[in-house]
Amino acid sequence: MTGYGKSVCEAGGRNLLIEIRSLNNKQLDIAVKITSLFREKEPEIRNTLTRTLQRGKIEISIFFDPADKTVSPKINADVVRSYIAQLGEIAETMSLDISGQVLQTVMNLPDTLKTEKDKLGEEEWQKVSGCIETAIHEVNAFRDQEGKALEADIRMRVDHLLDLLEQTSAFEKDRLTIVRERLMQNLKGLDLQEPIDSGRFEQEMIYYLEKLDVTEEKVRLHNHCDFFLETLENKEPVGKKLGFIIQEMGREINTLGSKASDSNIQRLVVEMKDELEKIREQVSNIL
């Protein structure tokens, strides 16, 4: 969601610079920095940004060119005349000669200068609106570039997670054998008076080992990874959907770890959790 775009245009005799910045954010947060000239168009500006940028912390600024001199105060002639007349009357009454200072004095008095309030015509606004669209296009181009790099990184991490999942197979056979031997040793250590019913022992052993079987978790985790990569190819915004899939992936990894009963598999599970967390962080940057 990170991006930057700018555009320059001329409207109403003014040179305008429009800048749009976008930062990562779970929701849409728009900050508008504009002059009073565009204040009435703020809702339209916000709607345009919402429609085109959708998520992120967005800041749009519209600047006038500092060198633009088209706006300058004008002399309020009626007020100046009134001041001069009044000062003349006072000077005559007091027999003062103020002819050389009167204008300078008057121009320092209140309301001698006025600034006409600017108005934004529809034609000028259309130019500004097009300029905003150009800046938005640049932001989206920036986002697209970032998104391609992000996609490559995420795909690499999902492939690594699948590789770690595949590595667990090497320890599964030995894991069940070790569990079986440990249970047998524990049973012998009880020093029971009655002989062990081998048939009943095998039944209980099969039941116990079935509870430790992780085949279903591995199959579901692999399917979740495939679905994740498939979803990643969609053109519409999929950030939230990918987040839901990651939650399901995390559940399967946690269950795999709790049923592992093997230090080698548990080490692989820790690596899978670490990789999944990195994927989660990256997905938070996706719309």
N, C-alpha and C positions, 0 to 999 in steps of 0.2 A: 504493500500500500504506500510505500515511500515514493515520492515523485516531486518534480519541480517543473514549472512551465512559466513562460513569460511571453508577452507580445506588446508591440508598440503600435499606436494608431493616432490619427488626427481626427478630432471631432469638435465642431463648434469653434474652430480657430485655436484649439488647444492641442498640445502634444501630450498623450497619455501613455503611461507605463503600467501594465497590468501584470502582477506576479501572483502565482498560486503555488503554495507549498502543501505537500501531503505527507503526514507521518503515520506510523502504525498506530491503530487504535481499534478496540473491539467494536465500538459503536461509531456512528457518524457525529462528528463534532465540528461545526463550522464557525469560524471567526471571520467577520467581515470588517475590513478597515478601509473606509471610503469617506469622501468629503460629503458635505451636506448637499452638494449638487446631485449626487446619486442616491441620496437616502431613500427617496420614494421608490427606487428600483431595487431596494435590498431584498424584499420578498422574492422577486423574480430571479435575482442573482442566486439566492439560497436554493430555490427550486431547481435551477439549472445545475448547480453543483450536486444536489442530492440525486438528481436523475442520472448524471453522468459519472460521478465518482463513487457514490454508494456508501463506502465505508472509509474510516480513517479520520485523523485530526487534520482538517482542512483550514488553511488560512489564505484568504484572498485580499490583496491590497491594490488599490488604484491610486496612482500618483500623478500629479501634474508635473510637467517638465519645469524644473526650477528656473529655467531661462525664459519661460513663457511670460510675456509682459502684457498679454491681452487684457488682463484684469487689473485695473488701477483705480484708486479713488478719484472722484470728480468733485470739483468745487461747487458748493451749494450757494449759488449766486444770490438768491433771495436772502439767505441768512447773512452773508457777507455785507450786502447793501444795508440791511437793518442795523448791523453792528456799527458800520461806518457812520450812518446817520446819527445814531445815538451818541457815539463818541464825539462827533462834530458838535452836537448840541452841548455836551458837557464841556468840551474845550472852549466853545464860545462863551459859555457862562462864566468859566474860570479864567478866561483870557489866556489860554494855553495854545502854544503852537505845536501841534503833533503831526503835521502834514508828512514829515519824513519817516514817521514810525507807525502810522496808523495801519497800513496794510499788514505789516509783519505782526503787529499786535493782534489784529483781528484774526489772522490765520491760526493763531494759537488758541483761540476761543472754541468752545464746544460747538459741534454740528456744522463747522465750516466745510468739512469734507464729508462726502457720502459715497458709499459703495453700493452700486445697484446689485440687487440680488440676481444671481444667475438663474437662468431657466434652461432646462435640457429639452430640446426639441426631439420629436420622434425620430427624425432622420439621424440626428447625432447619436441617439440611443441605439439605433440599429447598428451603427458603426462600432460603438462600444461593445454591444452584445456579441457582434462577430469577433471582436478582439478577445473577449472572454472565452469564446468557443475555441479560438486558436490556442490560447494558453492551456485550456483543458486538454486539448489534443496532445500538446507537448507533455503534460503530466501523465496521460495514459500511455504515451510512447515510452516514457521513462519507466512506468510501472511494468509494461510489457517486457522490457529489457531485463528488469530486475526479476520478473516472474520466470523467465526462461532459466536464469541462473539458479533460482530457488527450486524449480522443478528438477533440474539435474541433480542438485544436492539431495533432495528428498528421495528421488529414485535410487540414488546410490545407497542411502541409509536403509531403505526398505530392502534392497538386495542384500545388504550386509546382515540385516535382521533375519532374513530367510536363510542365509548361509549359517548363521549361528544356530537356527532351529534345526537345520540338517545335521549339524555336528552332534546334537544330542543323541542321535540314533546309535552312534558308536558306543555309548555307555549304557544303553538300555538293557541289553542282555545280561551284562555283568551286574547291573544294578539289581535285577530280580534275583539272581543267584546269590548275591551278597545278602540281600534281605532274607532270603530263605534260610541261609546258613546261620545268620544272626538269630533268627527266631528259634531255630533248632538248638543252638547253643544256650539260649536263654531258658528254653524248656528243660534241657538236661540239667541246667544249674539249679532248678527247683528241687531236685532230688526227690521226685515223687515216689510213693510207695507202690503205686499201681503202674503196670506197664502202659506205655503210650499206644493208643489205638492208631495204627499207621493210616488206616483208611479214613478215620475221622480227621486225623491231622492233615491229610492231603486235601480233604474237602475244605477245611478251614483255611488252608494255605492258598488254595485256588481263589476262594472268596476274598481273602486279604489282598492277594496280588492283583486281582481284578480292580480293586479300589485304587491301587497305585498305578494302574495303566493310564498312560498319557496320550494314547493314540488319538482319541477324540479331540483333545485340546490342541494337539499339533495340527490335525486336519482343519479344525476351525480357524486356528491362527493363520495357517497358510491361505485359506479362503478369504479371510479378512484382508490379508496383504494384497491378494489378487484384486479384490474389490476396491481397495484403496487406490491401487495403480490405475485401475479402470476408471474410477471416478476422477482421478487427476487429469484425465484427458478431456473431460467435458469442457465446453466453451463457456457455459454460464457459471456464475459464482458458486463455488463448492466448498468454501472454507468451513462453514458450520457442519456440513455433511462429513467432511474429512475428520473433523473433530469428534463426531459421534463414532466413526469407524475406529479411530484411535482408542476411544474408551473401550470398545469391544476387544481390540487387540490387547490392551492392558489387562483385561480380565483373564484372558486365556494365558497370558504370560505369568500372571500371579498364581493361577491354579496350577500351571506346570511346575512352578517353583515349590509350591506347598506339597505337591505329590512326588517330587523328585526323589527324595531319600538318597541322594547321591551328590557328593561335593562337586564333582566335575560338571554335572548338569546344572547345579545351583550357580556355579560360576558363570556358565553360559547364560543362565536366566538373568543374572545381574547385568551382564553385557547387553542383553536384549532390552532390559528396562532402561539402561542408559541411552541406547540408540533410539528407543521409542520416545524418550523425553526430548531428545534433540529434534526428532521429527515433529513432536507436538509444538515445540518452540517455533519451528519454521512454518508450520501450518497456521499459526496465529497471525502470520503476515499475509495470508491469502484471503482474498475477498470471499 
